[in-house]
């Protein structure tokens, strides 16, 4: 059990105990817990991890292409659309940390850039790589991370890829995007 501090329309209520833990609640729902070790856990904060399930994706030359992230490892608040739009649209306003990786085409020399789009517009580049190894057996790729503010209602983000080989190529089949609420607004 824990000492509970609950804020509701009826006012503030405190239910003490001797466990050494404190739970903060809003309307009876726990939003944070502080343990005797001082660790604070935010309950209900959006976090997700999605990938493209190892499926190669066709990317046209010199064209931005949305990465089809269609497999969820987890999505704590059901805010990632892995079926239609391949986007994260949180319902909690705050600052979100995102990390990504997209593999390049195997045995191809190219320039590759990834970017995070916010509300359908290029927001910021995440990473770039030039002249990937054309003879390597491993697939090169590009990764990046960023912290951005989202309003928790209409804002959404998507992972996009740009390549410049002179022709359409397929990715090597691995991409991921992870994100979590770092701090509420």
Rosetta blueprint (number, residue, H / E / L):
1 X L
2 X L
3 X E
4 X E
5 X E
6 X E
7 X E
8 X E
9 X L
10 X L
11 X E
12 X E
13 X E
14 X E
15 X E
16 X L
17 X L
18 X L
19 X L
20 X L
21 X L
22 X E
23 X E
24 X E
25 X E
26 X E
27 X L
28 X L
29 X E
30 X E
31 X E
32 X E
33 X E
34 X E
35 X L
36 X L
37 X L
38 X L
39 X L
40 X E
41 X E
42 X E
43 X L
44 X L
45 X L
46 X L
47 X E
48 X E
49 X E
50 X E
51 X E
52 X L
53 X L
54 X L
55 X L
56 X L
57 X L
58 X E
59 X E
60 X L
61 X E
62 X L
63 X L
64 X L
65 X E
66 X E
67 X L
68 X L
69 X L
70 X L
71 X E
72 X E
73 X E
74 X E
75 X E
76 X L
77 X L
78 X L
79 X L
80 X E
81 X E
82 X L
83 X L
84 X L
85 X L
86 X L
87 X E
88 X E
89 X L
90 X L
91 X L
92 X L
93 X L
94 X E
95 X E
96 X E
97 X E
98 X E
99 X E
100 X E
101 X E
102 X E
103 X E
104 X L
105 X L
106 X L
107 X L
108 X L
109 X L
110 X L
111 X L
112 X E
113 X E
114 X E
115 X E
116 X E
117 X E
118 X E
119 X L
120 X L
121 X E
122 X E
123 X E
124 X E
125 X E
126 X E
127 X E
128 X E
129 X E
130 X L
131 X L
132 X L
133 X L
134 X L
135 X L
136 X L
137 X L
138 X L
139 X L
140 X L
141 X E
142 X E
143 X E
144 X E
145 X E
146 X E
147 X E
148 X E
149 X E
150 X E
151 X L
152 X L
153 X L
154 X L
155 X L
156 X L
157 X E
158 X E
159 X E
160 X E
161 X E
162 X E
163 X E
164 X L
165 X L
166 X L
167 X L
168 X L
169 X E
170 X E
171 X L
172 X L
173 X L
174 X L
175 X E
176 X E
177 X E
178 X E
179 X E
180 X E
181 X E
182 X E
183 X E
184 X E
185 X L
